[in-house]
């Protein structure tokens, strides 16, 4: 009898091990906690041709011109999903249930540079005050609709009018209506704001805004005088240098951040326009 009980216990143990293994394998398809993906090619930053008083540099005390090469602080060559509510702390998924819903998380702020494209540029207004917008001409994050739907552009801007933090959705830059979606966290339309010592996450409403709100109005790529858009990123005074810190990352809580975004190429090209104040 004792042998039969022991054999049944061993059998049940093996069954549970198989179930656990299946759960762990299925956990990799949503947040990709264990699989790197998405090739990245850094490009450049520039300012609009018509913005004669706005210049850009990749060094605060360096040479300012109409274009500069982006110098990334990133240490990785791929993007991996993270979630953030404020660009100060970043979090990753550590475990998921059998339905692919992430249930445990960890603070990965110290790993953010290996999971995102991160760097700084500096904007300078030489001959007058201006409001700064993103410019659609020259702005690029790749052409894949699934990737655009899952990506976020984070900006922290320090200028004389204050410190500004923006998390921008990129859907306005492409046709993302066909992007596939699946819920991978329990709370809809949310991101992670904190994680406790047990790995439980606190979710808050997704703070991301549509990037279209911050685009200057222009009549095509050859428009030499872009006009004010709906919302300026910041205001720069004559002679001032503003710091723009940027992150390009995949928002793990986004319903479009699923397996279909794997192995897609992206690039990074930032473009700004300065609209002269009257």
N, C-alpha and C positions, 0 to 999 in steps of 0.2 A: 504494500500500500504506500509506503513512504517513497519508493522508487516512482510509482505512478504520479504521486503528487509533485515530486521534484521534476519529473518530465513535463507535466502540464505547466508548471511554473516557468520552466525554461522555454517552452513553446510560446507561452503568452509574452514572455520577455522579447523573444525574437520578433513576434508580430508587432509589438509596440515599437521596437527599433526600426522596423520597416516603415511603419506609419510616420515616425519622427523623421526618417530620412526623406520620405516623399514630401513632407511638409517643408523641410529645409530646401529641397530642390525647387519646389514650386515658388519659394520665397524670392528667387533671384529674378523673376520676370518683371517685377513692378519697379522697385526702387533700384534694382541692380546693385544691391549691397555688395555682391561678390564678383561682379563682372565690369571691367572698365569698357568704355565705349565712346564713340563720337570723336572723329579726328578733327583737329583744330588747326587753322592756319592764321596766325596773326598778320594783320595788314597795317593800316596807317590811320592817322587822324588828320583832318584838314578843316579849314574854315572856308566859308563861301566866297566866291570871287568878288561879289559885290560888297562884302563886308570889309571895306578898306581899313577900318580901324581895329579889327579883331584879328589877333595873331595867336599862334599855337606853338607849344614847345613840349618836349618830353622831360625837360629839366627846368626847375624853377628859376635858376639863374643862368640858363643856357640861351642859345640863340632862338629867337622867336621868328617864325615865318608862316607861310600859308599852309604848310604841311610838315608833319614830322612822323618818324617811325615810332610805333608803339613799343615801349620797353615793358615787358610783362614781368611781374614779380612771381608768376606762377612757376611751380616746380614740376607739374605733371604735363603730359602730352595728350591727355584725354579729359573729358568732363564726366563727372559722376553726380548723381542727384543729391541735392541738399535742400534744406528748407530754412527760411529765415523770415523774420517779421520786420527786421530793422537794419540788416547788413552788418550788425555788430556781433551777433552770435549765429552760428550755423549748426544745423542738426542733420543727422543721417538715420536711416532705418537700420535696426539691428535684428529684428525678428518679425515674421509675418505669420498669420494663420493660414489654414489650408485654402482659404478663398483669396489669398493674395492681399489681405488687408494688413498693413503694418501695425504692430501692436506694441513694440518696444523700440526706443530711440536712444541716441547718444549725442552728446555735444561733440561736434567735429570742428569747432572754430579754429583750432590749431592746425587742422588739415585743409582748411579752405583753399589755400594756394595750390594744393595738389589736385583739387577737384573743380576749380573754376579758372577763368581767365581774369586776371586781376592786375591792375596797374594804375598809373596816374598820368594825366596831362595837365598842362597849365595854359590858361587863356589870358591874353593881355589886350587891353584896349588902349591904343596909342593916342588917338586924336579926338576922342570924345566919349561921352557916356553911351552905353548901349545895353539893350536887353538881349540875353543869349537864348537861342533856341537850338534844337537839333535841326539839321537840314537833310531832307530826304535824299537829295542828290549826293551821292558819295557815302551814304550810310548803308552798311551791309553786314548781315549776320548769316549769309547763306540763303539758298533758295528753297530748301526743303520745307514743306508746309508742316509736317509733323514736328520737326525740330523747332521751327519758329513758334509753334503753339506751346511747346514745353519750356522754351528758354525765357529767362528774365534778364533785363539789363538793369543793374543796380548802379545808382550814382549818388555819391556824396560830394556836394559842392560847397566850398568855403569861399565866400566873397564878402565885400563890405556890407552887403544888405543882409548878411546872416549866413547860417549854416543850413543847407537844404539836403534832405534825403529823399530819393525817388527810387521806387521799384517799378519798372515799366514792362508791360506785356508787349510782345512784338507782333501780335496778330494783324495789326493794321498794315504791316509791311508785306503781306502776302495773302494768298487765299488759303486760309486754314480751316475752312468749313469741312473739308474732307478728312481732316486729321482724326485718327481713331482715338477713342477715349475709354477709360475704365477707372472706376473709383479704387484707390489704393490706400486710403485712410478713412477712418470712421466718420470724421467730420467734414462735410461738404464745403467747398469754397473757402478753405481755411489754410493756414500755414502754422508752423510751430513757433511759439514764442519762448518756451522754456522746457526743460526736461528735468525731472527729479532724480534722486539717487537710485531709484528702482527702474528707471527707464521709461516712466510714464510721461507723456507729453501734454503740455497745455497748448491748446489750439486757439487761435484768434482769427478773425475775419481776414481774408487775403487782402493786403493793402495795395496790391499792384494796380497801376493805372494804365490806360491805353496810351501807347507812345504817340499816337496821332495828336493828342492834346498839346504836345510840346514841339511839334514840327512847325517851322516857319512856313508861311504861305509863299509859294513860288509857281511860276508859270513854266515848268519844265527845267531840265538840267542846265540850260543856258541862261536862265534868269539871273541877271546881274544885280538885282535889287530885291532880295527876299523881303517879305513884309511880316509884320507881327502875326504870330499864330494865336491860338486860344490861351495858352499859358506859357510864360517865360520860365526858363530854368533858374535864372538869376539875373541880377543887374550888375554890370561892371562899370565903374567910374573911370574916367580918363587917367591913364598911368597906372591903373591897378592891375595886379595879377591875381587871378582866381585859380584855386586848386580844384581839379575834377578827378576824384577817385572813382574807378569803375570796376564792376564785376560783371562778367557774362557767365551765367550758371543755369543749370537745369533745376527747376523747382519740383522737388520730389513729390509734393502734395498735389501738383497739377494733374488733372485727369488725363492729360495728353502725354504725360511722362511715363510711357510704358514701353514694352519691347520693340514697338515699331520705330522708335527713335534711335535704336542701336545702329552703329556703324555708318552714320550719316556725316558727311563733311560739312563743317561750318567755317566761316571766316569772321573776322572782326575788323570793321572799318568804321570809325566814328567821324561824324561830320557836324560842324556847328555853324550857325549863322548869327551874326550880330546885327540887330536892327537898331539903327541910330535913333536916339531920343530927340525929339524936337526941343 
